[in-house]
Amino acid sequence: MASRGERFADWIGLKVGSWPFIITQTIIIILWVTANSIHGWSHWDTYPFILLNLGLSLQAAYTGPVLLISANRQAQKDRQLAQKTEEEARATLLKSIEINTECHRIMKLFLLETRRLKQLINTLQEKQ
């Protein structure tokens, strides 16, 4: 079962790795730069937009490790799924071998019975 932090990392990974996030972030950056570049408005972050750079740097500093946590968790889930699939494939193979062996045994019995029946038919025909 995933911990709260792992679930949060997965959620962040889904959001950050999506087009809506990229588009929203791009719009926010454009609005930020525009609002801080228009003459006559109060500028809280003048060119070269140090506060914007700080915010994006902090976002990158935390997003990277969170995405790695999510990727590691996904890799662990993939390994577990692969192991389970391999175990199921082995069980299926063993069952197939058992069935094949049983089919060969039945076929041998069938051939033996067919030979006996042919011998019996030949014996009966000779007696007539």
N, C-alpha and C positions, 0 to 999 in steps of 0.2 A: 504494500500500500504506500502511495506517495505521501510524503510529508507536506505540510502546508507550504513550506518554502519551495519544494519541487513543483507543486501545483501552480504556485505563483510564477515560477520561472517558465513553466509551460505556457501559462496565460500570456506573459510578457512576450515570449517567443512568437506566439500566434499573432499578437497585436503589432509588434515591431516589424515582423517580417511580412507585412501586408501592404498592398497598394493604398488602402485608405489611410494608413499611418503616414506613408511617404507623402501622399498628396496633402494631408492635413498639416504635416510639418512644413512642407514647402510653402503652403499658404501662410502659415504663421510667420515664417521667416520673411516672406515678401512683405507682409503687413508690418512686421517689426521694423524692417529696413525702411519701408516707405514712411511710416509714422515718425521715424527718427531722422528723416531726410527732408521732410517738407518744411519750408521756411514759414515761420509764423506760429508753428506749433511748439509746445514745450517738449524738449528732447530729454528723455531720461537716459538715453544711451547713444551718445553722439558717435560719429565715425571715428575710429574703426570698429565700432560696435563691440566693445570689450565685454559688456554684460551678456550679449548674445553669444559671443565666443565662449565665455565661461559656462553658460547654460548648456551649450552644445557639447563642450568638453566633459562636463559632469555627466550628461546623458550618455555619452560614449563610454566614459569610464565605468559606469554601472551597467550599461546594456551589454557590453562585451562579456563580462563574467556571467551575467544572468543567462545569456544565450548559450554560453558554454555549459552551464548547469543543465539547461534544458536539453541540449544536444547529447550530453553524457547520459542523461536519464533516458532519452529516446534510444540511444545505442544500447543501453542496458536492457530495455524492453525488447529491442530487436534481437539481442543475443538470447534472451529467454524464449522468445518466440521461435527462433531458429533451433534451439535445443529441444523444445517441445515438438516441433515439426520433425526433427531428426528421430526422436524417440518414437513418434507415431509411425514414421516411415519404416523404422526397424521392426516395430511390432507388426505392421502390415506385411513386410517382407517375410517375417517368420511365419505368419499365418498363411501366406501364399505358398511357402515351401511345404508347410503341413498339408495344405489342400492338394498340392501337386503330388506329394508322396502318397497321399490317400488315393488319389486318382490312379496312379501307377499300380498300387496294390489292387484296386478294384479291377483294373484292366487285366492284370495278370490272372486274377481269379476268373474273370470272364473268359479269357482265352483258354484257361484250363478246363472250365466247364464246357466250353464249345468243343474242345477236343474230345472230352469224355462223351458228349452227346453224339458227335460224329462217329466215335468208336462204337457206341451203343447202337446207333442206326445201322452201321455196317454189320455189326454182329446180328442184329435182328433181320436184316436183309439176307444175310448168308443162311440163316436158319429157315427161311421161307423157301 
